[in-house]
Amino acid sequence: MPPMENLGFEWAGMQRLGVLGGTFDPIHYGHITAAAAVSERLALDRVVFIPAGQPPHKTGRQISSASHRLMMCLLATAARADWSVSRVELSRAGSSYTIQTLEQLRSRVGPDCELVFIAGADMALDLVNWYRPDAILQEARFVAVQRPGYDLSRLADVLGAARAKRVERVTVDTPDVSGTEIRQRVADGRPITELTLSGVAAYIDAAGLYARTDHGTLTAAKREDR
């Protein structure tokens, strides 16, 4: 297990740490709105955004390089002193699992800090397919944010009653936006300024991310070794 890097803030004494993981390809207003709302409602001391290394559930498409996704997260969170970005999953070889990250965070913050895992409704409804879902629910307070197009009332049917009771539902007025939509818009030459932060949009343009190739296919990014 790789060591947790210094994130530039003091862990000691924290009572609630929000954890928001994702591919972030790219990070967008849906992520930002959810993090801000949950942070305020649950009085989180800090939110850590954790770009995924190689998500086991997204092996079917090419994902932008770690360096690009990390930089977009840094740009998106720079305005908030209580938000940080961690490389913990990017530094992990092979497939990366949520429970590994939570256990690693727990080893750093200690037993008295409540870990609050922030997930979209789509992720919550798929929890049964995650690696060690019961361990995740044991290690962290699992908060599912309602997302347009997903029905959280189905949680008990999908996860089972016992697991569903351990998933806290939060309704947030999040914009109906997805990374897929942003990538497609960029490929089509359409603006994305209403879907993600201006700094992220500018970075996507400068780095040539999600551009359409001469053959008509989409590129994930200009690849870089991580």
N, C-alpha and C positions, 0 to 999 in steps of 0.2 A: 504494500500500500504506500503510494508516494506521500511525502509529507505535505501538510497544508501550508501553502505559502503565506507570507505576511501580507495581509490585505490592507494594511495602512490604518488600522483602527484597533482599539483595545477590546479584546473579547471579554475580559474579566468583568463581572457584574452585570452582564446583559441578561435580561429576563425573557425577552422574546426575539428570536431571530427568524425573519422570513426568508424562505428559500424558494427561488423561482428558477427552475431549470427549463431548458428547451434548446432546440436546434438554433433558434434565432437566425434564420436564413431567409429574410433578415428579421431583426427585432422591429416591432411596429407599435402603433398606438394601442392595440389590444393588450399587449404585454404591459405597457407603461400604465394604462388606465387601471388594469387589474391590480398591479403592484401598489399603486398609490392608494386605491380604495381600501384594499385589505390592510395596508400599513396603518391607515388612519383608524379604521373601525376596530382593529385588534390591538392598537397601541404597540406596534412593533418598534423595537429599538433600532433595527436596521433590516434592510432587505439585501440579500446577496443574489445576484443574477449569475447563473452557472451555465455557460454554453456547453452543450453536450459534445463529447468527443466523437465516438461512432455509435449513434443510437441504434440499439438492436432492432427497433421497429421501423427504421427508415433505411434499410439496406437496398431498396429498390431504385433509388435515384442518387445521382451524384450530389454531394453536399459541398457547399463552398468551403474553402480552406479554413482551418482553425484561426489563422491570423486575421482573416477578413471578418469572421463572425465575432471574434473577440473585440476587434477595433470598433465595429458597429455598436456593440454593447457598451463599450467605454464612452463612445460619443453620446449614446442615448441616455446614459445615467449621470453624465458629468455635472449636471445642474443641481443634483441632490446630494447634499453632504451625508445623508443617511443611507445612501445606496452605494453598493460596491459590486465589482465583478471579480469572479474567481476563475482561475485556470485549472482548478482541481481535476475536472473531467477531461480537459484537453491534454493534460499531462499523463493521463492513464492510457496504457497500451491496450489495444483491442476494444471490444464492446464495453460500454460503460453503463452501469446500472445504478438506479436511484438509491437503493439501499446502501451501496458502497459509499456513496457521497454523504448520506445522512450519518452513517457510522463514523465517517472521517470527521465530519463537523462536530459530532457529539464528543469525540475524543479531544477536540480543541476547546469547546465551550463548557464542557463539564455537565454534570447531571442536573444542575439547577436551572439551566436555560431551556426554555420551551422552544423547540424547533417547529416552525409553522410552514408546512409545505404547501405552496400555492399552485394549484393546477386548474387548467381550463376544464369545462364540462366534458369536452371530448376525451381528455386524458382520464378524467375520473370514471367515465363510463367504460373505459378500456382497462381499468386497474386490474381486473381479474387475470389479464394476460401478461402483467408485469412480472419481473423476477422477484419472488418473495414478497407478495403484496401484504401479507399479514404482518411481516416484520416491518414494513414501511409504516403501516398504521399504528404499530406499537411504538416506533421510534419517534414519530412526528405527529403533530396535529395536522390532519389532512383537510385542507380547505379547497372546495371546488367552486370555481367562479362560473356562474351561469354565462353561457355563450350563445349567441343567436344560432338557431337551428338545432340545438341539442336539448333534450328533455331530461332534466335531472330527476324528475319524478319516477323515472325508470330505474333508478339506482338499485333498489331492492331486488327488482327482477333480474338485473344484470349481474350484480355483485353478490346477492344473497342478503338476507335481512341483517345478519350480524355485522358484516362488513359495512353495509350501507349506513348503519347507525353511527359508525365511527367517521363518516365523511360529513364534514360541516359544509353546508351550502350557503353561499353568499351571492346575492343578486347585485350586480354592478352594471351600470349603463355603459357597457363597453362597445366601441364601434365594431361593426361587422366587417372585419378585415382579416385576411390570412396571408401567410407568406407566399402561398401559391398564387394568390391574386396579384401580389406585388411583383413577383417574378414574371408573371405573364404580361402585366402592364408594361414593365420595362422592355420586355422582348418586343412588344407591339409599338413601342415608342410613345406610350401614353404617360402622363404625369402621375407621380405617386406622392406628391407633397401633402395630400390630405390623409394619407395612410400611415406615414411614418414621419419621424422628426426630420427637420430640414438638414441637419448635419449628416444624418444617415443617408438621406436621399442624395446629397452631394457626394458622399463617399462612394455610393453605389455607382454613380455616374463616372466619377474620376477613375475608379478601379475597373470599370467595364464589366461589372457583375451582371449576370442574367441576360446578357446580350444574345441576340439571335445570330447564329453562324451563317456563313454563305450557303450552307446546305439546308437551312431552314429549321435546324434544331436548336434547342436552348442550351446555353453553356451555364454551368453552375458558377464559375468564376475563373479568373486567371489563377491557376493552381499554384500553391506555394507549399513547400515542406513546412510542417509544423514542428 
